[in-house]
Amino acid sequence: MSWNPTTDSFHFIWSISLLKETTERTVPSTITRLFDPLGFLSSILINAKILIQELWSKNLEWDDSLPAQLYDKWTYFLQQIQELPTLSFSRWLGITSQNSIEIHGFSDASQQALAAVVYLRSIDQDEKVHTSLICSKTKVAPLKRLTITRLELSAVVLLTKLVHHIVQFLNLDKAPVHLCTDSASVYTWISNHTSRLKEFVHKRVCFIQEAVPTAKWHYIPGNENPADCFTRGLTPSQLS
């Protein structure tokens, strides 16, 4: 990661050459070289996380070569992320004492991944709106198959944890919080009393309602959900 003080932005530095011999050990060790604690590259790196899960499911030894199909996926991923240095990210979120601040979060899930992404919306005295990505987080879906609705609920839990941390860390406890899911079933669960819910749902909905009690939950169509790109994965050119 490199910061440019003249533009108050930063970009990621990436220079990994493709190896002729790639083993299971190579893949995670290569990915961990890319330091991205705030998840600016989550929509790209989720592809690598899914690949790592596939590798583990093959029960290979650390020094075993990748099967041909997985090797092709890995080389394609490496070729795509050579474009990372072309991406630039602003360091300023738009937080000032004069600006009106709102937090907006979105969650999504697929059979392969869960995602949560959080933005800060800042409105200055001239009604000019500035929107910034605060952070995001992705997780690979568990190997044990769950229904898409349960995965969507798990993604909402992921979003709730992320927003709870942001509110505390940035001292934004007075800022309005708007959180969105594109699952109608999950939205119904969150919006109602938990007494009749089954254990799996009940436990998670209680956490969601208690962790960020001031949040206003909204249903959003899937094609308008920015978290969607985090669960299907993007290339750097698509992200830019």
C-alpha positions in Angstrom: 0.0 0.0 0.0 1.3 3.5 -0.9 0.1 6.9 0.1 0.3 10.0 -2.1 0.2 13.1 0.2 -0.3 15.5 -2.7 -3.7 14.0 -3.7 -4.6 12.6 -0.2 -5.1 9.2 -1.8 -3.5 5.8 -1.7 -3.1 2.8 -4.0 -1.9 -0.8 -3.7 1.5 -2.0 -4.9 1.5 -5.4 -6.4 4.4 -7.2 -8.2 4.0 -10.9 -8.1 5.4 -13.0 -10.9 3.6 -16.2 -12.1 5.5 -19.3 -11.0 5.7 -22.4 -13.1 5.3 -24.6 -10.1 2.4 -23.7 -7.9 1.5 -25.6 -4.7 -1.3 -25.4 -2.2 1.1 -23.5 0.1 1.7 -20.9 -2.7 -1.8 -19.6 -2.9 -2.5 -18.4 0.6 1.0 -17.2 1.2 0.8 -15.0 -2.0 -2.6 -13.5 -1.0 -1.5 -12.5 2.5 1.2 -10.3 0.9 -1.6 -7.9 -0.1 -2.4 -5.8 3.0 -6.0 -4.7 2.8 -7.4 -4.3 6.4 -10.4 -2.1 5.3 -11.6 -4.4 2.6 -11.2 -1.9 -0.4 -10.3 -4.9 -2.5 -12.8 -7.3 -1.1 -14.8 -7.6 -4.3 -11.5 -8.8 -6.0 -10.0 -10.9 -3.3 -13.2 -12.9 -2.7 -12.2 -14.8 -5.8 -9.0 -15.9 -4.2 -10.8 -16.8 -0.9 -13.2 -19.1 -2.9 -10.2 -20.7 -4.6 -8.5 -21.4 -1.3 -11.7 -23.1 0.0 -11.8 -25.2 -3.2 -8.1 -26.2 -2.5 -8.8 -27.2 1.1 -11.8 -29.3 0.0 -9.4 -31.4 -2.2 -7.4 -32.5 0.9 -4.1 -31.8 -0.8 -0.8 -31.7 1.1 0.9 -28.3 1.4 3.5 -29.1 -1.2 1.2 -30.8 -3.7 0.9 -29.1 -7.1 -2.5 -27.5 -7.9 -4.8 -29.6 -10.1 -5.0 -28.3 -13.7 -8.4 -26.7 -13.3 -7.5 -24.8 -10.1 -4.1 -23.8 -11.6 -5.9 -22.2 -14.5 -8.2 -20.3 -12.1 -5.2 -19.1 -10.1 -3.2 -17.9 -13.1 -6.2 -16.1 -14.4 -6.6 -14.4 -11.0 -3.0 -13.3 -10.9 -3.2 -11.9 -14.4 -6.2 -9.9 -13.5 -4.8 -8.3 -10.4 -1.7 -7.0 -12.2 -3.9 -3.9 -12.7 -4.2 -3.2 -9.0 -1.7 -0.3 -9.0 -4.0 1.6 -11.3 -6.7 1.9 -8.6 -6.7 4.9 -6.4 -8.6 5.4 -3.1 -9.4 8.6 -1.3 -8.4 8.8 2.4 -10.9 11.5 3.4 -14.3 10.4 4.5 -16.0 13.8 4.6 -16.3 14.0 8.4 -16.3 17.6 9.8 -18.1 19.3 12.6 -20.3 21.2 10.2 -21.3 18.3 7.9 -24.3 16.1 8.4 -23.2 12.5 8.6 -25.1 9.3 7.8 -24.0 5.7 7.7 -25.3 3.4 4.9 -24.6 -0.3 4.9 -25.5 -3.1 2.5 -25.3 -6.9 2.8 -25.6 -9.7 0.2 -25.0 -13.5 0.0 -24.6 -16.1 -2.7 -23.9 -19.9 -2.5 -20.2 -19.0 -2.6 -19.8 -15.9 -0.4 -21.2 -13.4 2.1 -20.5 -9.7 1.9 -21.0 -6.5 3.9 -20.1 -3.0 2.7 -20.5 0.3 4.5 -20.5 3.9 3.2 -20.4 7.3 4.9 -22.7 10.0 3.4 -21.6 13.5 4.3 -23.7 16.6 3.4 -22.1 20.0 3.8 -23.7 23.4 4.5 -24.2 24.0 0.7 -26.1 20.7 0.4 -23.2 19.1 -1.5 -23.2 15.4 -0.9 -19.9 13.4 -0.5 -20.1 9.6 -0.3 -17.1 7.4 0.7 -16.5 3.7 1.1 -15.6 3.2 4.8 -14.8 -0.5 4.6 -16.1 -3.9 3.6 -15.8 -7.5 4.6 -16.4 -10.8 2.8 -16.5 -14.4 3.9 -16.6 -17.6 1.9 -19.9 -19.4 2.5 -19.5 -22.6 4.6 -19.0 -25.9 2.9 -22.1 -27.2 4.7 -24.8 -26.1 2.4 -27.3 -23.6 3.8 -30.4 -22.1 2.1 -29.8 -18.8 0.4 -32.1 -17.1 3.0 -30.0 -18.3 5.9 -26.9 -17.2 4.0 -28.5 -13.8 3.5 -29.2 -13.6 7.3 -25.6 -14.5 8.0 -24.5 -11.7 5.7 -26.7 -9.3 7.7 -25.0 -10.4 10.9 -21.7 -9.7 9.2 -22.9 -6.2 8.3 -24.2 -5.6 11.8 -20.8 -6.5 13.4 -19.0 -4.2 10.9 -21.3 -1.2 11.5 -21.2 -1.7 15.3 -17.4 -1.5 15.1 -17.4 1.5 12.8 -19.8 3.5 15.1 -17.6 2.9 18.1 -14.3 3.4 16.4 -15.3 6.7 14.6 -17.5 8.0 17.5 -20.5 8.2 15.3 -23.1 7.0 17.8 -25.3 10.0 17.0 -25.2 9.5 13.2 -28.3 8.0 11.5 -27.7 4.4 10.4 -29.5 3.0 7.4 -28.9 -0.7 6.6 -30.2 -2.7 3.6 -30.8 -6.3 2.6 -32.1 -7.6 -0.7 -33.8 -10.6 1.0 -37.5 -9.9 1.7 -37.6 -12.8 4.2 -34.6 -11.5 6.2 -36.1 -8.0 6.2 -39.3 -9.4 7.6 -37.5 -11.3 10.3 -35.5 -8.2 11.4 -38.6 -5.9 11.3 -40.8 -8.0 13.6 -40.7 -9.6 17.1 -38.4 -12.6 17.5 -40.7 -14.7 19.7 -41.9 -17.1 17.0 -38.7 -17.5 15.1 -36.8 -20.8 15.1 -33.5 -21.0 17.0 -31.1 -20.4 14.1 -33.0 -17.3 13.0 -34.0 -16.2 16.5 -30.4 -16.0 17.8 -29.1 -14.0 14.9 -32.1 -11.6 14.7 -31.7 -10.8 18.4 -28.1 -10.0 17.9 -28.9 -7.8 14.9 -31.6 -5.8 16.8 -29.4 -5.4 19.9 -26.0 -4.6 18.4 -27.2 -1.6 16.4 -30.6 -0.7 18.0 -30.8 2.7 16.2 -30.4 1.3 12.8 -33.3 1.7 10.3 -33.5 -1.4 8.1 -34.6 -1.3 4.4 -35.4 -3.7 1.7 -33.5 -3.0 -1.5 -33.8 -4.8 -4.9 -30.9 -7.0 -5.8 -30.0 -5.1 -8.9 -29.6 -1.9 -6.8 -27.5 -3.5 -4.0 -23.8 -2.4 -4.2 -22.9 -5.5 -2.1 -23.8 -7.7 -5.0 -20.5 -7.2 -6.7 -18.7 -8.3 -3.5 -20.4 -11.7 -3.7 -19.9 -12.4 -7.4 -16.4 -11.0 -7.6 -14.9 -8.3 -9.8 -11.7 -7.7 -11.7 -9.7 -4.5 -11.1 -10.9 -3.0 -14.4 -14.5 -3.6 -13.4 -13.9 -2.0 -10.0 -12.4 1.2 -11.5 
